[in-house]
Amino acid sequence: MTYPFLGGLRVIESSAFVAAPLAGLTLAQYGADVIRVDMIGGGIDYGRMPRLPGGRSFYWTALNKGKRSVAVDLRKPEGRELVQALATAPGPDGGVLLTNIGTPWLAHGVLAAKRPDVITCTIEGNGDGSTALDYTVNCATGYPAITGGGSVQRPVNHVLPAWDMACAYQAAFAIVAAAQQRQRTGAGAELRLALSDVAFTMLSHLGVLAEAELLQQNRPSLGNDLYGAFGRDFGTADGGRIMVAAISANQWKALVQACGIADGIAALEQRLGLDFGDEAQRYEARDEIAALVEPWFAARTRAQAEAELAEHKVCWGRYNTVTELVAADARVSQANPVFERIATPGIGTHLAAGATVRAANLPRQPTPPAPLLGTHTDEVLHEVLGLASGAVGRLHDAGVVAGPERDPSVRG
C-alpha cells in the first residue's frame, strides 16, 4: 500500500543491488513517481537470486514495486542523453536523480549545467568513492567478532544487509529534505552518502565508538544473550525455541511472575549481593538467572509456554523459519494492513509489503507490482520529455530504447 505524501515528486533512479533500489521503493511508497532506468535486458542485479524457476528474480521484483520502468541502451550517447534529459526535465516535481552507479555522465555538475536546481543523491561504498558492499563494511564494524559466539579469528557474519537498509532510508530522507529546501529557496543539492559512513556513524550513535575509545574495551561475544540486561533463548519440551527479553523493570517483573521464580530470584540476589532491579546487575548474573528460567521452559511445550508468557505480558518471540513465519504469523498476512496480495508479471500472485507507517484517516492505495522492463518507456518519454510517437518510434528503431520485455510466465 502507498500514501500520497510526496505528491508525485519525480525521481529518476539508476541503480543496482539493495541500498539505492530500497531508497527508491521507499520514496514510491510515500507517493513519489519513481522512474527506474535500466539497460535493455536488465542490469547486473536483474536476475539475482532468489528466482522463480523459469521466471523472474524475487529479489529484483520485490525491490522495484511501485516504480515505472524505462529500458535504455546506456552504452549509446543517445541513450545517455535521454537519461540526462529525464533527470533534468522541467517542472517543480522533477529534477531529482537517485543512483549508486558512479557514471561521469550522471555527475551532479553535468546535470546542474542543464538544470541548476537539480537534486542528485549518489550512494557510494566509501566516502572517497572506492568500492564497498554491506559485507565488506560490516566486517570492519567489529560486529562479526561478537555475533553468535564469534571472535576475531572466527567471525560470524549476519545475513541481514543492515547497512544497506539504513543507507536506503537515510537516502530517501535526504532526498525529501532537499526537495523541501528547494521549495523554499529554489536551490538544488548534491547529496553523497557512503555506506561505510552509515555503518560507522551508527556505531557512534549507539555508544560503541565512545566505549572503545574511552574505555579501551571491546564488547564480549555473548552468543544469544542480550547485552546489558537479561535476555536469552530457551528450548521447550517439544523442541521449540523462544527468545525472552527483560530490559525494563516491568519486563523483568513479568518474566519472574510468569516463571514463578520470585523466591529463587530473591535468594540469588541475596547470595550474590546484587539488585536485579538494575538491568546491568541482571546482565552480570545472566547465567545464574537463566538456570532458574530454563527448567520452566523445559517443562512446557512451545504452545503452553507462549500462552503463559502472553498472559503475563512477557516480552518474547518465537524462533521461526521464514516458511513458518508466512504460514502461521498473523503479523505477516493480510490481517496486517501493511501487507497486501499483488500479481507480479513473471512471478504470480503473492504477499507483498507496502509502506510500513500506518497513517490514521489517510487512505492507502494498492502498490503496483514491479513492471516488466521497459513497460513505461513510451509513456515516460511522451509524458516527461514531450516526445511525439514518431520520435519515440525512431528511438526504438535505432535500438536506443525498448518496450516491455516478454513475460516469461506467458507461453507461446
C-alpha positions as CSV (number, residue, x, y, z in Angstrom):
1,M,0.0,0.0,0.0
2,T,1.2,3.5,-0.7
3,Y,0.5,7.0,0.6
4,P,0.3,10.3,-1.4
5,F,2.5,12.3,0.9
6,L,5.1,13.2,-1.7
7,G,2.6,14.4,-4.3
8,G,4.2,12.9,-7.4
9,L,7.8,14.1,-6.8
10,R,9.5,12.7,-9.8
11,V,12.7,10.7,-9.1
12,I,14.9,9.1,-11.8
13,E,16.6,6.0,-10.4
14,S,19.6,4.4,-12.0
15,S,20.7,1.7,-9.5
16,A,21.6,-1.8,-8.6
17,F,21.6,-4.1,-5.6
18,V,19.9,-3.0,-2.3
19,A,20.6,0.5,-0.9
20,A,19.5,2.7,-3.9
21,P,16.6,0.5,-5.1
22,L,15.3,0.3,-1.5
23,A,15.6,4.1,-1.2
24,G,13.6,4.4,-4.5
25,L,11.0,1.9,-3.2
26,T,10.6,3.9,0.0
27,L,10.0,7.1,-1.9
28,A,7.5,5.4,-4.2
29,Q,5.6,4.0,-1.2
30,Y,5.1,7.6,0.0
31,G,3.9,9.0,-3.3
32,A,6.9,9.7,-5.4
33,D,6.8,8.9,-9.1
34,V,10.0,6.8,-9.3
35,I,11.1,6.1,-12.8
36,R,13.7,3.3,-12.9
37,V,16.1,3.4,-15.8
38,D,17.7,0.0,-16.8
39,M,19.8,-1.3,-19.6
40,I,17.8,-3.1,-22.2
41,G,17.6,-6.7,-21.0
42,G,18.3,-5.7,-17.4
43,G,21.3,-4.6,-15.4
44,I,23.8,-6.5,-13.2
45,D,21.2,-7.3,-10.5
46,Y,18.2,-8.1,-12.7
47,G,18.5,-11.9,-12.4
48,R,19.8,-12.0,-8.9
49,M,18.8,-14.9,-6.7
50,P,16.3,-16.0,-5.4
51,R,14.5,-16.6,-8.7
52,L,11.3,-18.3,-9.7
53,P,12.3,-21.4,-11.8
54,G,11.9,-20.3,-15.4
55,G,10.8,-16.8,-14.2
56,R,12.0,-13.6,-12.7
57,S,14.0,-12.6,-9.7
58,F,12.1,-12.4,-6.4
59,Y,14.8,-10.0,-5.3
60,W,14.6,-7.6,-8.1
61,T,10.8,-7.5,-8.3
62,A,10.5,-7.1,-4.6
63,L,12.7,-4.0,-4.5
64,N,11.1,-2.4,-7.6
65,K,7.4,-2.4,-6.7
66,G,5.5,0.8,-7.4
67,K,8.1,2.1,-9.9
68,R,7.8,2.8,-13.6
69,S,10.3,1.2,-15.9
70,V,12.2,2.6,-18.9
71,A,14.6,0.4,-20.9
72,V,17.5,2.3,-22.5
73,D,20.8,1.3,-24.1
74,L,23.1,3.2,-21.8
75,R,26.1,2.4,-23.9
76,K,24.9,4.7,-26.7
77,P,25.3,8.5,-26.4
78,E,21.7,9.0,-27.4
79,G,20.6,6.7,-24.5
80,R,22.7,8.6,-22.0
81,E,21.3,11.9,-23.3
82,L,17.8,10.6,-22.8
83,V,18.5,9.7,-19.1
84,Q,20.1,13.2,-18.6
85,A,17.0,14.7,-20.1
86,L,14.7,12.7,-17.8
87,A,16.8,13.7,-14.7
88,T,16.7,17.4,-15.6
89,A,13.2,17.7,-17.2
90,P,11.4,20.9,-16.2
91,G,8.7,21.2,-13.6
92,P,8.6,21.7,-9.8
93,D,8.2,17.9,-9.2
94,G,11.1,16.9,-11.4
95,G,14.9,17.3,-11.3
96,V,15.8,14.5,-8.9
97,L,18.3,11.7,-9.5
98,L,18.9,8.7,-7.2
99,T,21.9,6.5,-8.2
100,N,24.6,4.3,-6.9
101,I,26.3,3.8,-10.3
102,G,29.2,6.2,-10.5
103,T,29.0,7.2,-14.1
104,P,30.6,10.6,-15.0
105,W,27.7,11.5,-17.4
106,L,25.3,11.5,-14.4
107,A,27.6,13.6,-12.2
108,H,25.9,16.5,-10.4
109,G,27.9,19.1,-12.3
110,V,26.9,17.7,-15.6
111,L,23.2,17.7,-14.7
112,A,23.3,21.1,-12.9
113,A,24.6,22.6,-16.2
114,K,21.2,21.5,-17.7
115,R,19.1,22.3,-14.6
116,P,20.7,24.4,-11.9
117,D,18.2,23.3,-9.2
118,V,18.7,19.6,-9.8
119,I,18.9,17.3,-6.8
120,T,21.2,14.3,-7.0
121,C,21.7,11.6,-4.4
122,T,24.6,9.3,-5.0
123,I,25.2,6.3,-2.8
124,E,28.8,5.2,-2.6
125,G,30.7,2.4,-0.9
126,N,33.2,4.7,0.9
127,G,33.4,8.4,1.2
128,D,36.4,8.6,-1.1
129,G,34.4,6.9,-3.9
130,S,36.1,3.5,-3.6
131,T,34.0,0.3,-3.7
132,A,32.4,-1.3,-0.7
133,L,29.4,-3.6,0.0
134,D,27.4,-4.3,3.1
135,Y,29.6,-7.4,3.6
136,T,32.9,-5.6,3.4
137,V,31.7,-2.7,5.6
138,N,30.1,-5.0,8.2
139,C,33.4,-6.9,8.8
140,A,35.1,-3.6,9.7
141,T,32.5,-2.6,12.3
142,G,33.6,-5.3,14.8
143,Y,30.2,-6.8,15.0
144,P,31.1,-10.2,13.4
145,A,33.6,-10.7,16.3
146,I,30.7,-10.5,18.8
147,T,27.9,-12.1,16.9
148,G,26.7,-15.6,17.7
149,G,29.7,-16.7,19.6
150,G,32.1,-15.2,17.0
151,S,35.6,-13.9,17.5
152,V,38.3,-12.0,15.6
153,Q,39.7,-15.4,14.5
154,R,36.3,-16.9,13.7
155,P,34.0,-14.0,12.8
156,V,30.2,-14.7,12.3
157,N,28.6,-12.6,9.6
158,H,24.9,-11.8,10.0
159,V,22.9,-12.3,6.8
160,L,20.7,-9.2,7.1
161,P,22.1,-6.3,4.9
162,A,21.6,-3.9,7.8
163,W,23.9,-1.1,6.5
164,D,22.3,-1.2,3.0
165,M,18.9,-0.8,4.7
166,A,20.0,2.1,7.0
167,C,21.6,3.7,4.0
168,A,18.5,3.4,1.9
169,Y,16.3,5.1,4.5
170,Q,18.9,7.9,5.0
171,A,19.0,8.5,1.3
172,A,15.2,8.7,1.0
173,F,15.0,11.1,3.9
174,A,17.8,13.2,2.5
175,I,16.0,13.5,-0.9
176,V,12.8,14.6,0.7
177,A,14.7,17.1,2.9
178,A,16.5,18.5,-0.2
179,A,13.2,18.7,-2.1
180,Q,11.6,20.7,0.7
181,Q,14.6,23.0,0.8
182,R,14.3,23.6,-2.9
183,Q,10.6,24.5,-2.5
184,R,11.7,27.2,0.0
185,T,14.8,28.5,-1.6
186,G,14.9,27.3,-5.2
187,A,18.4,25.7,-4.6
188,G,19.3,22.3,-5.8
189,A,21.6,19.9,-3.8
190,E,24.4,17.4,-4.4
191,L,23.9,14.6,-1.8
192,R,26.5,11.9,-1.4
193,L,26.0,9.1,1.0
194,A,28.7,6.4,1.8
195,L,27.7,3.0,3.1
196,S,30.6,2.9,5.4
197,D,29.7,6.3,6.9
198,V,26.2,5.0,7.7
199,A,27.7,2.0,9.5
200,F,30.4,3.8,11.4
201,T,28.1,6.7,12.4
202,M,25.6,4.2,13.8
203,L,28.4,2.8,16.0
204,S,28.8,6.3,17.3
205,H,25.0,6.8,17.8
206,L,24.9,3.5,19.8
207,G,27.9,4.5,22.0
208,V,30.1,1.7,20.7
209,L,32.8,4.0,19.4
210,A,33.0,6.0,22.6
211,E,33.1,2.8,24.6
212,A,36.1,1.6,22.5
213,E,37.9,4.9,22.6
214,L,37.4,5.9,26.2
215,L,37.4,2.6,28.0
216,Q,39.7,0.8,25.5
217,Q,37.4,-2.3,25.6
218,N,35.6,-4.4,23.1
219,R,32.2,-6.0,23.6
220,P,32.3,-9.6,24.6
221,S,30.8,-12.3,22.3
222,L,27.6,-13.3,24.0
223,G,26.0,-15.9,21.8
224,N,22.3,-15.1,22.0
225,D,22.5,-13.3,25.3
226,L,21.2,-9.7,25.4
227,Y,23.9,-7.1,26.1
228,G,23.4,-5.0,29.2
229,A,20.3,-6.7,30.6
230,F,18.7,-10.1,30.8
231,G,17.6,-11.8,27.6
232,R,18.3,-15.3,26.2
233,D,16.7,-18.1,24.1
234,F,15.3,-21.2,25.8
235,G,14.2,-24.6,24.5
236,T,10.7,-26.1,25.1
237,A,9.8,-29.7,25.8
238,D,8.7,-30.2,22.2
239,G,11.8,-28.8,20.6
240,G,10.6,-25.2,20.1
241,R,12.8,-22.3,20.9
242,I,11.7,-18.9,22.4
243,M,13.6,-15.7,23.0
244,V,12.8,-13.6,26.0
245,A,14.0,-10.1,26.8
246,A,13.7,-8.3,30.1
247,I,15.2,-4.8,29.7
248,S,12.7,-2.6,31.5
249,A,11.6,-3.1,35.1
250,N,8.1,-4.2,34.0
251,Q,9.5,-6.7,31.5
252,W,11.7,-8.2,34.3
253,K,8.8,-8.4,36.8
254,A,6.6,-10.0,34.2
255,L,9.2,-12.7,33.4
256,V,9.7,-13.5,37.1
257,Q,6.0,-13.8,37.7
258,A,5.3,-15.9,34.6
259,C,8.1,-18.4,35.5
260,G,7.1,-18.4,39.2
261,I,10.7,-17.9,40.3
262,A,10.3,-14.9,42.7
263,D,11.7,-16.8,45.7
264,G,14.6,-18.2,43.7
265,I,15.4,-14.7,42.4
266,A,15.3,-13.2,45.9
267,A,17.6,-15.9,47.2
268,L,20.0,-15.4,44.2
269,E,20.1,-11.6,44.8
270,Q,21.0,-12.2,48.5
271,R,23.7,-14.8,47.7
272,L,25.4,-12.6,45.0
273,G,24.8,-9.3,46.7
274,L,23.1,-7.9,43.7
275,D,19.9,-5.9,43.0
276,F,18.1,-7.3,39.9
277,G,16.0,-4.1,39.8
278,D,19.1,-2.8,37.9
279,E,19.3,-4.1,34.4
280,A,23.2,-4.1,34.5
281,Q,23.2,-6.3,37.5
282,R,20.7,-8.7,35.8
283,Y,23.2,-8.8,33.0
284,E,26.1,-9.6,35.4
285,A,24.1,-12.6,36.8
286,R,22.7,-13.7,33.5
287,D,23.9,-17.3,33.7
288,E,22.5,-17.8,37.2
289,I,19.2,-16.3,36.3
290,A,19.0,-18.5,33.2
291,A,19.5,-21.5,35.3
292,L,16.3,-20.6,37.2
293,V,14.3,-19.9,34.0
294,E,15.4,-22.8,31.9
295,P,13.5,-25.6,33.8
296,W,10.3,-23.7,33.4
297,F,10.6,-23.7,29.6
298,A,11.8,-27.3,29.5
299,A,8.6,-28.5,31.3
300,R,6.3,-26.9,28.8
301,T,5.5,-27.3,25.1
302,R,6.1,-24.2,22.9
303,A,2.3,-23.5,22.8
304,Q,2.0,-23.8,26.5
305,A,4.9,-21.5,27.2
306,E,3.7,-18.9,24.7
307,A,0.3,-18.8,26.2
308,E,1.6,-18.2,29.7
309,L,4.2,-15.7,28.6
310,A,1.5,-13.8,26.7
311,E,-0.9,-13.9,29.7
312,H,1.8,-12.3,31.9
313,K,2.8,-9.8,29.2
314,V,6.3,-11.0,28.9
315,C,8.4,-9.7,26.0
316,W,9.1,-12.8,24.0
317,G,9.4,-14.1,20.4
318,R,9.3,-17.4,18.7
319,Y,12.1,-18.7,16.6
320,N,10.7,-19.5,13.1
321,T,11.9,-20.4,9.7
322,V,10.6,-17.9,7.0
323,T,8.1,-20.5,5.7
324,E,6.8,-20.9,9.3
325,L,6.5,-17.2,9.6
326,V,4.5,-16.8,6.4
327,A,2.3,-19.8,7.3
328,A,1.4,-19.0,10.9
329,D,2.1,-15.5,12.0
330,A,-0.8,-13.0,11.5
331,R,1.6,-10.1,11.5
332,V,2.8,-11.3,8.1
333,S,-0.6,-11.6,6.4
334,Q,-3.4,-9.5,5.0
335,A,-4.7,-9.2,8.6
336,N,-1.9,-6.6,8.9
337,P,-2.7,-3.6,6.7
338,V,1.0,-3.2,5.9
339,F,0.7,-6.3,3.7
340,E,-1.4,-7.0,0.6
341,R,-1.6,-9.5,-2.2
342,I,-0.3,-8.4,-5.6
343,A,0.1,-10.1,-9.0
344,T,3.7,-9.5,-10.4
345,P,4.3,-10.3,-14.0
346,G,6.6,-13.3,-14.3
347,I,6.1,-14.2,-10.6
348,G,2.4,-14.7,-9.9
349,T,0.2,-13.6,-7.1
350,H,1.9,-13.3,-3.7
351,L,2.0,-11.5,-0.4
352,A,3.9,-8.2,-0.6
353,A,4.7,-5.3,1.8
354,G,3.7,-1.7,1.3
355,A,4.5,1.3,3.3
356,T,5.3,0.4,6.9
357,V,3.8,3.5,8.5
358,R,0.1,3.3,9.5
359,A,-1.3,6.8,8.9
360,A,-4.7,7.3,10.6
361,N,-7.5,8.7,8.5
362,L,-5.5,8.6,5.3
363,P,-6.5,6.0,2.6
364,R,-3.7,3.7,1.4
365,Q,-3.5,2.9,-2.3
366,P,-2.6,-0.5,-3.7
367,T,1.0,-1.0,-4.6
368,P,1.6,-1.5,-8.3
369,P,3.8,-4.6,-8.8
370,A,7.3,-4.4,-10.3
371,P,6.8,-3.9,-14.0
372,L,8.4,-5.8,-16.8
373,L,11.5,-4.0,-18.1
374,G,10.5,-1.1,-20.5
375,T,6.8,-1.2,-19.6
376,H,6.6,2.6,-19.3
377,T,9.3,3.6,-21.9
378,D,7.0,5.2,-24.4
379,E,4.7,6.6,-21.7
380,V,7.5,8.3,-19.9
381,L,9.3,9.7,-23.0
382,H,6.0,11.2,-24.1
383,E,4.8,12.5,-20.7
384,V,8.1,13.7,-19.3
385,L,10.1,14.7,-22.4
386,G,7.1,15.5,-24.7
387,L,8.4,13.3,-27.5
388,A,5.9,12.5,-30.2
389,S,5.1,8.9,-31.2
390,G,7.3,9.3,-34.4
391,A,10.3,10.4,-32.4
392,V,9.8,7.5,-29.9
393,G,9.5,5.1,-32.8
394,R,12.7,6.2,-34.3
395,L,14.5,5.6,-30.9
396,H,13.1,2.1,-30.9
397,D,14.2,1.5,-34.5
398,A,17.7,2.7,-33.6
399,G,17.9,0.3,-30.6
400,V,18.2,3.2,-28.1
401,V,15.1,2.3,-26.1
402,A,13.0,-0.8,-25.8
403,G,9.4,-1.5,-24.8
404,P,8.1,-4.2,-22.4
405,E,10.1,-7.4,-22.3
406,R,8.2,-10.6,-22.8
407,D,6.5,-12.0,-19.7
408,P,8.3,-15.4,-19.1
409,S,5.1,-16.8,-17.5
410,V,3.2,-16.4,-20.7
411,R,3.7,-19.4,-23.1
412,G,3.6,-19.2,-26.8
